Amino acid sequence: MARRSPLNTAGPRYSDGAVRRHKPDHWLLVLSGLLMGFGLIVLYSISPGLSASQHVSQSYFVSKQLIDVALGIAAFAAAASMPLGFWPKSAKSLAVVALLCSALVMVMPVDQMYQAHRWIRLGGFSFQVAELIKLALLVGVAQFLAEQYRRDKIADFQSTLKPLIILLLVVAAIVAKLQSDLGSAGVIIAMMFLMAYVAGIPLKKVMMVGGIALVVAVLAISTSAYRRDRLATFLHPEKDCLTTGYQACQALISVGSGGVMGLGLGYSVQAYGYLPEAGNDSIFAIIAEKFGFIGTVIVIVVYGAIITRLKRIAEHTAGMFQKLIVAGVLAWLAVQMTINIGAMVGLLPLKGITLPLISQGGTSLIFLTAALGIVFQISRYTSYSLVEPAIDANETPTTNYSFDGRGLRRPRNAPLVTRPRA
C-alpha cells in the first residue's frame, strides 16, 4: 500500500467528488505585490547613492527595476493563465533548456567583478542560469514524485530515492561547483527535501538524502579557498573588516545604525559606496538602516504571511503534483529569504543570494513570480469541503489533516462533507 502523504492524499473534494474552479487566493497576489512595490521604493530612495558610486544616471537603477517588475508581473500572469496540465508535460523541455543553458554559461566570458560562470551575457542582457534550474527542478521533481506516488513506489530506493540522490549530486556539481553558487544550490536542495517529504517518502530516508547534501556542502567549502575564507569571515568578521570581512562588517553597521525606528526613507549612509551590493544582495541591511527594527519585522511578517498562504493552499489542493509544486515554491521562497536575511544579520555566511521579490535582480524576480503564478492558478482548485472515504459502509469518516504531521488538518469551522452510508 502507498505511504500516506503529509498532505491529504485523496485531495479535498466536493460531495460529488469533483474539484471545481473558483476564485484564486488573491492574498498571494496582494502580498507579493506589496514586497515588489516596497523594493521599488527602497531602490528609488538609494538610487542617488548607487548612481554616485557606480557613475551612472540616477534613473538607471529605478528604470531597470521597473522593467524587471513589469516582466515579473507578465511572468506571473502568463504562468497563472496556463492550464495545470501544461506543467507536467513541460518538465522534460524545461530540463533540456536548463541543461543547454548550463553548458552555454561555461563558455561565456565572466565579469571582472564576479569571477563565476553564473550569467549568460549578451550585450546589455544578462541571465542567471541557476534561477531557470530552480524552476525546471520544481516542475521536474514534482512530476517525477507524483508519478512514483501514483505507481505506489514512492518509498522504493531503486526507483525513487536513487534517482533523487543522483539528481542532487548532478545539481551540486553544476550549481555549486561549476557555477560557484552554493546559496542557490542550498535553495534547490531544500526544495527537493520538502517535496520528497510531502510526497510521503519516509523521514529517515529523506534525512539520508539530507546527509548526502551536507557532505556535498562540506566538500564544496573545503575544496574552495574563497569559501573557506567566507566561513572564517562569518565566524570572526571583526578580525578583518577592511578586506575579507568588509561586506559582513558593513552589513552589521547598516543593521545596527537603524536602531528601533530607522534613519528614515531619505537618509542612508551605507548606500554611498560603503555597503557592497546595496540594491541587490545587501538590500535587507539597507532596509534595517532606513526603517529600523520595526521595519524589518514588518517585512519578515509579510514574508511569513506569504508562506502561510502557500501552506494553506498546499493543505487544500487536490492532486499530488499540485501539492508538490506548492511545497517546492514554499521552500524556494522561505529558504532564500532566510539565507539572505541570516547573512545580513551575521547568523549565516554571506552567500550572494537575493532577497525574494525585493532585491534588484531581474532573473530571480521573473522566475520566482512565474512560480508564484503557477501556485496562483493551483489556488483556483482548492476546497474546504473535504471527503474522507469511510472504512466501511456503516462508519462516518473522520479527518486528521495537518501539514506538519502526516495528513491534513481540517480548518476550524470548515464543513466536512461525508459520503452517504450504504
Summary of the structure (lengths in Angstrom):
residues: 422
radius of gyration: 22.5
end to end distance: 25.1
largest distance: 77.7
contacts: 1426
relative contact order: 0.17
helix: 61%
strand: 3%
